[in-house]
Amino acid sequence: MYLQDVHVENYANRGKSIGMQMLRIFMIVLAVGSLLLGMMVPPFFFGTIGFGLLAWFLGTRIELDFDYSYTNGTIDIAKVFTKSSRKKFLSFEMKDVVAVAPVGTDPVRGYEGRGFKVIDCSSRDPQIKTYEVVYHDSKSSNNGVTVVLMDLEDDFLDAMRTVSPSAVHKD
């Protein structure tokens, strides 16, 4: 028997943040106000430039997606902003995973409300099944346990189950 590399990808689309959109509109209004004020008092043109750049920066961060990648026992999570800018966010090994189960089910219920670090990498869509991935994090100060919320599909769970069958629970 020979071993194959296992690679599975999955993603969660969180969508556009209403708060970020409102903040961007506010910055645009401030930029226009600075422009109008700058016509009377020239130093206010610097405010136009500053508020304009801030509105542009917020525009690049409005939409957020999470890409999950499973490769030979390593789970990598990346943030993707407005479908153009990708930033590595989190990485951990399956050997450190204690439990993977849908939110609120028995295998992960014992980790809720105990002050552990919770990282939400889900779409926050109630129609999509969200899983809690509980793992030991040696870098964490919260008793070494971190909980990650992820929207996982069956192929991703099956790949995780090959390494840690007792930790992965689909239902």
The 8 nearest C-alpha neighbors of each residue, nearest first, counted from 0:
[[1, 2, 3, 4, 5, 161, 162, 71],
 [2, 0, 3, 4, 5, 71, 161, 162],
 [1, 3, 0, 4, 5, 71, 161, 162],
 [4, 2, 5, 1, 71, 6, 0, 70],
 [3, 5, 71, 6, 2, 70, 72, 7],
 [4, 6, 71, 70, 3, 7, 158, 69],
 [5, 7, 70, 69, 4, 71, 8, 68],
 [8, 6, 69, 68, 155, 70, 5, 9],
 [9, 7, 68, 67, 69, 6, 10, 155],
 [8, 10, 67, 66, 68, 7, 151, 11],
 [11, 9, 66, 65, 67, 12, 8, 64],
 [10, 12, 65, 122, 64, 121, 150, 13],
 [13, 11, 64, 122, 14, 65, 10, 63],
 [12, 14, 122, 64, 63, 11, 123, 15],
 [15, 13, 62, 12, 63, 16, 64, 122],
 [14, 16, 62, 61, 17, 63, 13, 20],
 [15, 17, 19, 18, 61, 20, 62, 14],
 [18, 16, 20, 19, 21, 15, 61, 22],
 [17, 19, 21, 20, 16, 22, 23, 61],
 [18, 20, 22, 16, 21, 17, 61, 23],
 [21, 19, 17, 23, 18, 22, 24, 16],
 [20, 22, 24, 18, 23, 19, 17, 25],
 [23, 21, 25, 19, 20, 24, 18, 26],
 [24, 22, 54, 26, 20, 25, 21, 57],
 [23, 25, 27, 21, 26, 22, 20, 28],
 [24, 26, 22, 28, 23, 27, 21, 29],
 [27, 25, 29, 23, 54, 28, 24, 50],
 [26, 28, 30, 24, 29, 25, 54, 31],
 [29, 27, 25, 31, 26, 30, 32, 24],
 [28, 30, 32, 26, 27, 31, 33, 25],
 [29, 31, 47, 27, 50, 33, 32, 28],
 [32, 30, 34, 28, 33, 29, 27, 35],
 [31, 33, 29, 35, 34, 30, 36, 28],
 [34, 32, 36, 47, 30, 31, 35, 43],
 [33, 35, 37, 31, 32, 36, 47, 44],
 [34, 36, 32, 37, 38, 33, 31, 39],
 [35, 37, 33, 38, 34, 39, 32, 40],
 [38, 36, 43, 41, 40, 44, 34, 39],
 [37, 39, 36, 35, 40, 41, 34, 44],
 [38, 40, 37, 36, 41, 35, 43, 34],
 [39, 41, 37, 38, 42, 43, 36, 44],
 [40, 42, 37, 43, 44, 38, 39, 36],
 [43, 41, 44, 40, 45, 37, 46, 36],
 [42, 44, 37, 46, 45, 41, 33, 40],
 [43, 45, 37, 47, 46, 42, 41, 34],
 [46, 44, 48, 43, 47, 42, 49, 33],
 [45, 47, 49, 43, 44, 48, 33, 50],
 [48, 46, 30, 44, 33, 45, 50, 34],
 [47, 49, 51, 45, 46, 50, 52, 44],
 [50, 48, 46, 52, 51, 47, 53, 45],
 [49, 51, 30, 53, 47, 52, 26, 48],
 [50, 52, 54, 48, 53, 49, 30, 47],
 [53, 51, 55, 49, 54, 50, 48, 56],
 [52, 54, 50, 56, 55, 51, 57, 49],
 [55, 53, 23, 51, 57, 26, 52, 56],
 [56, 54, 58, 52, 53, 57, 51, 59],
 [57, 55, 53, 59, 58, 54, 52, 60],
 [56, 58, 60, 54, 59, 55, 23, 53],
 [59, 57, 55, 56, 60, 61, 54, 23],
 [58, 60, 56, 57, 61, 81, 55, 80],
 [59, 61, 57, 80, 58, 62, 81, 56],
 [62, 60, 15, 58, 16, 19, 59, 57],
 [61, 63, 15, 81, 14, 80, 60, 16],
 [64, 62, 80, 13, 79, 14, 81, 61],
 [65, 63, 12, 79, 13, 11, 78, 80],
 [64, 66, 78, 11, 10, 77, 79, 120],
 [67, 65, 10, 77, 76, 9, 78, 68],
 [68, 66, 76, 9, 10, 8, 75, 65],
 [67, 69, 8, 75, 74, 7, 76, 70],
 [70, 68, 74, 7, 6, 73, 8, 75],
 [69, 71, 6, 73, 5, 72, 68, 74],
 [72, 70, 5, 73, 4, 69, 6, 162],
 [71, 73, 93, 70, 92, 162, 69, 74],
 [74, 72, 92, 70, 69, 71, 91, 93],
 [73, 75, 69, 91, 90, 68, 92, 70],
 [76, 74, 90, 68, 89, 67, 73, 69],
 [75, 77, 67, 89, 88, 66, 90, 68],
 [78, 76, 87, 88, 66, 86, 65, 79],
 [77, 79, 65, 86, 85, 64, 88, 87],
 [80, 78, 85, 64, 84, 63, 82, 65],
 [79, 81, 63, 84, 60, 82, 62, 83],
 [82, 80, 62, 83, 59, 63, 60, 61],
 [83, 81, 80, 79, 84, 64, 62, 63],
 [84, 82, 81, 80, 85, 79, 59, 60],
 [83, 85, 80, 79, 82, 86, 81, 78],
 [84, 86, 79, 78, 80, 83, 77, 87],
 [87, 85, 78, 77, 88, 79, 84, 80],
 [88, 86, 77, 78, 89, 76, 85, 75],
 [87, 89, 77, 76, 78, 86, 90, 75],
 [90, 88, 76, 75, 87, 77, 91, 74],
 [89, 91, 75, 74, 76, 73, 88, 92],
 [92, 90, 74, 73, 75, 93, 89, 95],
 [91, 93, 73, 94, 95, 72, 74, 96],
 [92, 94, 96, 72, 95, 73, 91, 162],
 [93, 95, 92, 96, 163, 72, 162, 97],
 [96, 94, 93, 135, 134, 92, 97, 91],
 [97, 95, 134, 93, 94, 133, 98, 135],
 [96, 98, 134, 133, 166, 95, 135, 99],
 [99, 97, 166, 133, 96, 132, 167, 100],
 [100, 98, 132, 167, 131, 168, 166, 133],
 [99, 101, 168, 130, 131, 169, 167, 107],
 [100, 102, 130, 129, 104, 131, 103, 170],
 [103, 101, 130, 131, 104, 129, 100, 107],
 [102, 104, 108, 101, 107, 105, 111, 100],
 [103, 105, 102, 108, 101, 106, 107, 100],
 [104, 106, 108, 107, 103, 109, 100, 101],
 [107, 105, 104, 108, 100, 98, 109, 99],
 [108, 106, 109, 105, 110, 104, 100, 98],
 [109, 107, 105, 110, 111, 103, 104, 106],
 [108, 110, 107, 111, 106, 105, 113, 112],
 [109, 111, 108, 107, 113, 112, 115, 133],
 [112, 110, 108, 113, 109, 107, 115, 114],
 [113, 111, 114, 110, 115, 109, 108, 117],
 [114, 112, 111, 115, 110, 109, 116, 141],
 [115, 113, 112, 116, 141, 111, 110, 117],
 [114, 116, 141, 113, 145, 144, 117, 146],
 [115, 117, 145, 146, 141, 114, 118, 144],
 [118, 116, 146, 147, 145, 115, 119, 148],
 [119, 117, 147, 146, 120, 148, 116, 145],
 [118, 120, 148, 121, 147, 117, 149, 146],
 [121, 119, 149, 148, 118, 65, 147, 122],
 [122, 120, 149, 150, 123, 119, 148, 11],
 [121, 123, 13, 11, 12, 124, 120, 150],
 [124, 122, 121, 125, 13, 127, 129, 119],
 [123, 125, 122, 126, 127, 13, 121, 128],
 [126, 124, 127, 123, 128, 129, 122, 121],
 [127, 125, 124, 128, 123, 129, 122, 150],
 [128, 126, 125, 124, 129, 150, 122, 123],
 [129, 127, 150, 126, 130, 101, 125, 151],
 [130, 128, 150, 149, 101, 102, 127, 148],
 [131, 129, 101, 102, 149, 100, 148, 150],
 [130, 132, 148, 102, 100, 99, 147, 101],
 [131, 133, 99, 147, 146, 98, 148, 130],
 [134, 132, 146, 98, 97, 96, 145, 131],
 [133, 135, 96, 97, 95, 145, 144, 136],
 [136, 134, 144, 95, 143, 145, 137, 96],
 [137, 135, 143, 139, 138, 144, 145, 134],
 [136, 138, 143, 139, 135, 140, 144, 142],
 [139, 137, 136, 140, 143, 135, 141, 144],
 [140, 138, 143, 136, 141, 137, 144, 142],
 [139, 141, 142, 143, 138, 137, 144, 136],
 [142, 140, 143, 139, 115, 144, 116, 114],
 [143, 141, 144, 140, 139, 115, 136, 135],
 [142, 144, 136, 139, 141, 135, 137, 140],
 [145, 143, 135, 136, 142, 134, 115, 141],
 [144, 146, 116, 134, 133, 115, 117, 136],
 [145, 147, 133, 117, 132, 116, 118, 131],
 [148, 146, 118, 132, 131, 117, 119, 149],
 [147, 149, 131, 119, 120, 121, 130, 118],
 [150, 148, 121, 130, 120, 129, 151, 147],
 [151, 149, 129, 121, 130, 11, 128, 152],
 [152, 150, 149, 155, 130, 156, 153, 129],
 [151, 153, 155, 154, 156, 150, 9, 128],
 [152, 154, 156, 155, 157, 151, 169, 158],
 [155, 153, 157, 156, 152, 158, 7, 151],
 [154, 156, 158, 153, 157, 152, 7, 151],
 [155, 157, 159, 153, 158, 154, 160, 152],
 [158, 156, 160, 154, 159, 155, 153, 161],
 [157, 159, 155, 160, 156, 161, 154, 5],
 [158, 160, 156, 157, 161, 162, 155, 163],
 [159, 161, 164, 157, 163, 162, 158, 167],
 [162, 160, 158, 159, 163, 164, 157, 156],
 [163, 161, 160, 159, 164, 72, 93, 158],
 [162, 164, 160, 166, 165, 161, 159, 167],
 [165, 163, 160, 166, 167, 161, 162, 159],
 [164, 166, 163, 167, 160, 168, 98, 97],
 [165, 167, 98, 164, 163, 97, 99, 168],
 [168, 166, 99, 160, 164, 165, 98, 100],
 [169, 167, 100, 170, 99, 166, 101, 98],
 [170, 168, 100, 167, 101, 156, 99, 153],
 [169, 168, 101, 100, 104, 167, 105, 106]]
